[in-house]
């Protein structure tokens, strides 16, 4: 029986990963511990998961608390999906991290990975995550930390360089992109296989093949792009204009999404004309609460706590439950994980988190050696990697100036601004984040702004 603690259970991952855990027979006798600082969200997600357990008569035990230290003792796995200071993608401070850079001509789409906004997200999130690591070291030192929080690269580096906790960063960009490409070609997920490596949200499909024959599918991708037959294929050309351009000019298809990837390189968002050409819309004002499509499963169709939904025991494409099953059962599970670059991608920096093929088994998470990326792909990754490294050094060394360097070297910022304007933007953002930045200077971090 495993003990699994989900910190930030009120996020979309709390309910989804609980269902994934219960969908795997080897994990059904686990104890799932749900933790969130928001009592209302915690109650609703707890009721949702408990109702699912009862519906399917499962042996899974459910615990919940707003205090993680009550749940962590004896944990085997700790999952993190937390927003610090406000909602992950709405309200303050996310709104400021999008709108202030826009005043300076820096247009961002998501601002959670490599960008001005992502750097400030890391500055305000990393200290809280380090406190979680300190609690893991104290209460469950043998546990694996499985992180879903962005920015993934920076946080994995902070976990690895700032603590002794075993950890891996988990994203769905690889498997979702593989699915989208298969769907574009009219194939099923199990009909393709692939090799992907790079950095999170900008990893490269070095190989994309038919699973049965090993046939290279890149020629078919290019042929279908040139001659789309179905409406869905024609829509793909618009929906993925950025990633198609990257494929056409650099030879490989990248992970994540059209809007995400447009932020990481200086070719797509610099002017209104470029954004229009690549079908990149202006981000509308960000709502201050979850509603509509943003609502969690356990919030939909419920009226003041009535009509509570239950989950369907069906696995998502998230890797998390498969990793835990692999470690517990020694049945190897293959996935793309975010880990420190200990000789894995040989032409990217060693003190960098990279996304590479991994296997999970009784020995933990075992990354595979990729070797050199094609030089031009490594160059694209390196431009973002340097910014993340500077931000991480800034956090661990309490060196504010290095955070400025991270902003100044950002490819999109450097393509649109003078150094004087970059300094003004940096200072305005720092001031706007206010008390959130007080954590930056302290070794011990309070939780009063952490919304898990």
C-alpha positions in Angstrom: 0.0 0.0 0.0 1.4 3.4 -1.1 0.9 6.7 0.6 0.5 9.5 -2.0 0.2 13.2 -1.0 -1.1 15.6 -3.5 -0.2 19.2 -2.6 -2.3 21.7 -4.5 -5.2 19.2 -4.8 -7.6 22.0 -5.7 -5.9 22.4 -9.0 -7.0 20.3 -12.0 -4.4 17.8 -11.2 -5.8 16.8 -7.8 -9.0 15.2 -9.2 -7.5 13.9 -12.4 -4.5 12.2 -10.8 -6.6 10.7 -8.1 -8.7 9.1 -10.8 -5.6 7.9 -12.6 -4.3 6.3 -9.3 -7.6 4.5 -8.8 -7.7 3.4 -12.4 -4.5 1.3 -11.9 -5.2 -1.9 -10.1 -1.7 -2.0 -8.5 -2.4 1.4 -6.9 -6.0 1.0 -5.8 -5.1 0.1 -2.2 -3.2 3.3 -1.8 -4.0 6.1 0.6 -4.5 9.4 -1.3 -3.9 12.5 0.9 -5.3 15.7 -0.6 -3.9 19.0 0.5 -4.9 22.5 -0.4 -4.9 25.8 1.4 -8.3 26.8 0.1 -10.8 25.0 2.3 -13.6 25.3 -0.1 -11.8 23.7 -3.1 -10.3 21.1 -0.8 -13.7 20.0 0.4 -15.1 19.8 -3.0 -12.3 17.8 -4.5 -12.3 15.5 -1.5 -16.0 14.9 -1.8 -15.5 14.2 -5.5 -12.7 11.7 -5.0 -14.5 10.0 -2.0 -17.7 9.7 -4.1 -15.7 8.0 -6.8 -14.2 5.5 -4.3 -17.7 4.7 -3.1 -19.2 4.4 -6.6 -16.7 1.8 -7.6 -16.4 0.1 -4.2 -12.6 0.7 -4.1 -10.2 -0.1 -1.3 -8.6 3.4 -1.7 -8.4 5.5 1.4 -8.8 9.3 1.2 -7.4 11.8 3.7 -7.4 15.6 3.4 -6.0 18.6 5.3 -5.0 22.2 4.7 -1.8 21.4 6.7 0.7 19.3 4.6 2.8 18.4 7.6 -0.1 16.3 8.9 -0.2 14.3 5.7 3.5 14.0 4.7 4.8 11.6 7.4 5.5 8.2 5.8 4.6 9.3 2.3 6.0 7.4 -0.7 5.2 10.0 -3.3 4.5 13.7 -3.1 2.8 15.4 -6.0 3.0 19.2 -6.4 0.7 21.4 -8.4 0.6 24.7 -6.7 0.0 28.4 -7.6 1.7 30.9 -5.4 0.2 34.3 -4.8 -2.9 33.8 -6.8 -4.6 31.6 -9.4 -2.2 30.0 -11.8 -3.8 31.5 -14.9 -6.2 34.2 -13.8 -6.1 37.3 -11.6 -3.2 38.7 -9.7 -0.2 38.3 -10.2 -0.6 36.3 -13.4 -2.4 39.3 -14.9 0.4 41.7 -14.1 3.0 39.2 -15.5 1.2 39.4 -18.9 0.0 43.0 -19.0 3.1 44.9 -17.7 5.4 43.4 -20.3 2.8 44.1 -23.0 3.2 47.8 -22.1 6.9 47.4 -23.2 6.0 45.6 -26.4 6.6 42.1 -25.1 3.6 40.1 -26.1 3.2 36.8 -24.2 0.7 33.9 -24.7 0.9 31.9 -21.5 3.9 33.3 -19.5 4.6 30.2 -17.5 7.7 28.7 -19.1 10.3 30.9 -20.8 9.4 34.6 -20.7 9.4 37.6 -18.5 6.2 36.4 -16.8 7.7 32.9 -16.3 10.8 34.3 -14.7 8.7 36.2 -12.1 6.5 33.1 -11.7 9.7 31.2 -10.8 10.9 33.9 -8.4 7.6 33.8 -6.5 7.1 30.0 -6.7 10.5 28.5 -6.0 10.8 29.6 -2.3 7.5 27.9 -1.5 8.5 24.8 -3.4 11.8 24.7 -1.4 9.8 24.8 1.8 7.9 21.8 0.6 11.2 20.1 -0.1 12.3 20.9 3.5 9.2 19.3 4.8 9.8 16.2 2.6 13.3 16.0 4.0 11.9 16.1 7.5 8.8 14.0 7.3 9.3 11.5 4.4 13.0 11.7 3.2 12.6 8.6 1.0 9.6 9.9 -0.9 9.7 10.9 -4.6 8.7 14.4 -5.5 6.6 14.4 -8.7 6.2 18.0 -9.8 3.5 19.3 -12.2 4.0 23.0 -11.4 5.4 25.4 -14.0 8.0 26.7 -14.8 9.1 23.1 -14.9 12.7 23.5 -15.9 13.5 26.2 -13.2 11.6 24.4 -10.4 13.3 21.0 -11.2 16.7 22.8 -11.0 15.7 24.4 -7.7 14.5 21.1 -6.3 17.7 19.3 -7.4 20.3 22.0 -6.6 18.6 23.4 -3.4 17.6 20.2 -1.7 18.3 16.5 -1.4 14.9 15.3 -2.4 14.5 12.7 -5.1 12.5 14.4 -7.8 11.3 14.4 -11.4 9.3 17.0 -13.3 6.3 15.7 -15.2 4.5 17.4 -18.2 2.0 16.3 -20.8 3.5 18.2 -23.7 5.3 15.2 -25.3 2.4 12.7 -25.2 -0.2 15.4 -26.2 1.9 16.5 -29.2 2.4 12.9 -30.2 -1.3 12.4 -30.0 -2.0 15.5 -32.1 0.4 14.4 -34.8 -1.1 10.9 -34.9 -4.6 12.4 -35.2 -3.4 14.7 -37.9 -2.1 11.7 -39.9 -5.3 9.7 -39.3 -3.4 7.2 -37.0 -4.1 5.9 -33.5 -1.7 6.6 -30.6 -0.5 3.0 -30.4 0.4 3.0 -34.1 3.2 5.5 -33.6 6.4 5.6 -31.5 8.8 8.5 -31.0 12.0 9.7 -29.5 11.8 13.2 -28.0 14.5 15.2 -26.2 15.2 18.9 -25.4 13.9 21.1 -22.6 10.4 21.2 -21.3 7.8 22.7 -23.6 10.5 22.9 -26.3 11.7 19.4 -26.8 12.1 17.9 -30.3 10.7 14.9 -32.0 14.0 13.5 -33.2 12.2 10.4 -34.4 8.5 9.8 -35.2 7.8 6.4 -36.6 5.2 3.7 -37.2 5.3 1.4 -34.2 5.0 -1.8 -36.3 7.5 -1.2 -39.1 9.7 1.6 -37.9 8.8 3.7 -41.0 9.9 7.3 -40.6 6.6 9.4 -40.5 8.2 12.8 -41.1 7.8 12.5 -44.9 4.1 11.7 -44.4 3.8 14.7 -42.1 5.3 17.0 -44.7 3.2 15.5 -47.5 0.0 15.9 -45.5 0.9 19.5 -44.6 1.4 20.3 -48.2 -1.8 18.5 -49.3 -4.4 18.5 -46.4 -7.5 16.5 -47.3 -9.8 16.8 -44.3 -11.2 19.8 -42.6 -9.4 18.8 -39.4 -6.1 18.7 -41.3 -6.8 22.1 -42.8 -7.6 23.5 -39.4 -4.3 22.1 -38.1 -2.4 24.3 -40.5 -3.9 27.4 -38.8 -3.9 26.0 -35.3 -0.2 25.0 -35.5 1.2 27.6 -37.8 4.1 28.3 -35.5 5.2 24.7 -35.0 4.8 24.0 -38.7 7.1 27.0 -39.4 9.6 25.6 -37.0 9.4 22.2 -38.7 9.8 23.8 -42.1 12.7 26.0 -41.2 14.5 23.9 -38.6 13.6 20.3 -39.7 11.9 19.0 -36.5 8.5 19.3 -34.8 8.6 20.7 -31.3 6.4 19.9 -28.3 3.8 21.8 -26.4 1.6 24.1 -28.4 1.4 26.8 -31.0 0.9 29.7 -28.5 3.4 28.3 -26.0 6.2 27.9 -28.6 5.6 31.3 -30.0 7.0 32.8 -26.7 10.3 31.0 -26.7 11.8 32.3 -30.0 12.0 35.9 -31.3 10.3 35.1 -34.6 6.6 35.1 -34.0 5.2 37.7 -31.5 7.4 40.7 -32.1 4.9 42.7 -34.2 1.1 42.7 -34.7 1.8 41.7 -38.4 3.7 38.6 -37.3 1.1 37.6 -34.7 -1.6 37.9 -37.4 0.4 35.9 -39.9 0.9 33.1 -37.4 -2.7 33.3 -36.1 -1.6 34.4 -32.6 -4.5 36.1 -30.9 -4.3 39.0 -28.4 -4.8 37.6 -25.0 -8.1 38.8 -23.6 -8.5 40.2 -20.0 -7.9 37.4 -17.6 -10.9 36.5 -15.3 -10.5 36.6 -11.6 -12.1 33.3 -10.9 -12.5 29.9 -12.6 -15.6 29.6 -14.8 -16.8 27.8 -17.9 -14.0 25.8 -19.6 -11.6 26.6 -16.8 -13.8 25.0 -14.1 -12.6 21.8 -12.5 -14.6 18.5 -13.0 -15.7 18.7 -9.4 -17.1 22.2 -9.9 -19.2 21.5 -12.9 -22.9 20.6 -12.6 -22.9 21.3 -8.9 -25.1 23.8 -7.2 -23.8 24.9 -3.7 -22.4 21.4 -3.1 -25.3 19.5 -4.6 -25.2 17.3 -7.7 -21.6 16.4 -7.1 -20.0 14.6 -9.9 -18.0 11.4 -9.6 -15.1 10.4 -11.8 -14.9 7.7 -14.5 -12.1 5.2 -13.9 -10.3 5.9 -17.1 -6.6 6.7 -17.4 -5.6 10.1 -18.8 -2.4 10.7 -20.7 -0.6 12.0 -17.6 2.5 10.0 -16.7 2.3 10.3 -12.9 0.4 7.1 -12.0 2.5 5.0 -14.4 5.7 6.3 -12.7 4.4 5.3 -9.3 3.3 1.9 -10.5 6.7 1.3 -12.1 8.6 2.2 -8.9 6.3 0.1 -6.7 5.9 -3.0 -8.9 9.2 -3.0 -10.8 7.3 -3.2 -14.0 9.2 -0.6 -16.1 7.2 2.4 -17.3 8.5 4.5 -20.1 7.9 8.3 -20.2 9.6 11.6 -20.9 10.8 13.2 -17.7 12.4 16.4 -16.6 15.7 15.7 -14.8 19.1 17.2 -14.3 21.4 17.0 -17.3 24.0 14.6 -16.0 25.6 13.7 -19.3 22.2 13.1 -21.0 22.2 15.8 -23.7 25.9 16.4 -24.2 25.7 19.8 -26.0 23.5 21.4 -23.4 24.8 22.7 -20.0 25.3 20.2 -17.2 23.5 22.3 -14.6 20.3 22.4 -16.6 17.0 20.4 -16.4 16.4 18.5 -19.6 13.5 16.5 -20.9 14.6 13.0 -22.0 13.2 9.5 -22.3 13.1 7.8 -18.9 12.1 4.5 -17.3 10.6 4.1 -13.9 11.2 0.9 -12.0 12.2 -0.3 -8.5 15.4 1.7 -8.8 13.4 5.0 -9.3 13.5 7.2 -12.3 16.2 6.2 -14.8 16.9 8.8 -17.6 18.5 7.7 -20.9 21.5 9.2 -22.6 20.6 11.1 -25.8 24.0 12.5 -26.8 24.2 15.6 -28.9 21.1 17.3 -30.2 21.4 18.7 -33.7 23.5 21.8 -33.2 20.8 24.3 -34.3 18.2 22.7 -32.0 20.6 22.9 -29.1 21.2 26.5 -29.9 17.4 27.3 -29.7 17.2 25.5 -26.4 20.4 27.1 -25.0 19.0 30.6 -25.5 16.2 29.8 -23.1 18.3 27.7 -20.8 20.7 30.5 -20.0 17.8 32.6 -18.8 16.5 29.9 -16.6 19.9 29.2 -15.2 20.3 32.9 -14.2 16.9 32.9 -12.6 17.7 29.8 -10.5 21.1 31.2 -9.5 19.3 34.4 -8.5 17.0 32.5 -6.2 19.6 30.2 -4.6 22.2 33.0 -4.2 19.7 35.8 -3.3 21.2 37.9 -6.2 18.5 40.1 -7.6 20.7 41.4 -10.4 20.9 37.9 -11.9 17.1 37.9 -12.2 17.4 41.1 -14.2 20.0 39.4 -16.4 17.5 36.6 -17.0 15.0 39.1 -18.3 17.5 41.0 -20.4 18.7 37.9 -22.2 15.2 36.6 -22.9 15.0 36.3 -26.8 11.6 38.1 -27.1 12.6 40.9 -24.7 15.9 41.5 -26.4 14.3 41.7 -29.8 11.9 44.5 -28.8 13.5 46.6 -26.1 16.5 48.7 -25.1 18.3 47.8 -21.9 16.9 50.9 -20.3 13.4 49.9 -21.0 14.1 46.3 -19.8 15.3 47.7 -16.5 12.1 49.8 -16.2 10.0 46.8 -17.0 11.9 44.6 -14.5 11.5 47.2 -11.7 7.8 47.8 -12.5 7.1 44.0 -12.3 9.1 43.6 -9.1 7.2 46.5 -7.5 3.8 45.1 -8.7 4.4 41.7 -7.1 4.9 43.5 -3.8 4.9 41.3 -0.7 5.3 38.2 -2.9 8.9 39.2 -3.4 9.6 39.3 0.3 10.2 35.5 0.2 13.0 36.0 -2.3 15.2 37.4 0.5 14.4 34.8 3.2 15.7 31.3 3.8 12.5 30.4 5.5 9.2 31.1 3.7 5.8 31.6 5.2 2.7 30.3 3.4 0.4 33.3 3.7 0.3 33.9 0.0 0.6 30.3 -1.3 -2.6 29.1 -2.9 -2.1 25.4 -3.3 
